[in-house]
Amino acid sequence: MARAKLKAPPAAFEAFVRRFPELGQAWSLSSEAGRQGPLDEPTRLLIKLGIAIGAQREGAVHSAVRKALAAGVPPAALEQVVALAATTLGFPSCVAAFSWLQDELEPRSRGRTKSR
């Protein structure tokens, strides 16, 4: 899959890491550990999206969608993850997750990116 350029992390994340550099380093190490193993990048990113949806973490869903799109994961695959979660999480939770996914997809369909 073609990899698009991923924008810089949100300003709040960057400010947090500047304030707490040791936590930023720990975050980087744990992220690296998650990349070790047999799963390819698109699969890992879809799993991360599913975890974010299950935990009902709006910011994490936004982040997972942006990273997956930058890695070339098609929007239809992201939408399928939301649909797969419906039988476990229920309709209201999945509608919320779908709206968070759309927050990231809609600006792209209009030819612009969402500023954060």
Buried (B, 14 or more C-beta within 10 A) or exposed (E): EEEEEEEEEBEEBEEBBEEEEEEBEEBEEEEEEEEEEEEEBBEBBBBBBBEBBEEEBBEBBBBBBBBBBBBEBEBEEBBEBBEBBBEEBEEEBBEBBBEBBBBBBEEBEEEEEBEB
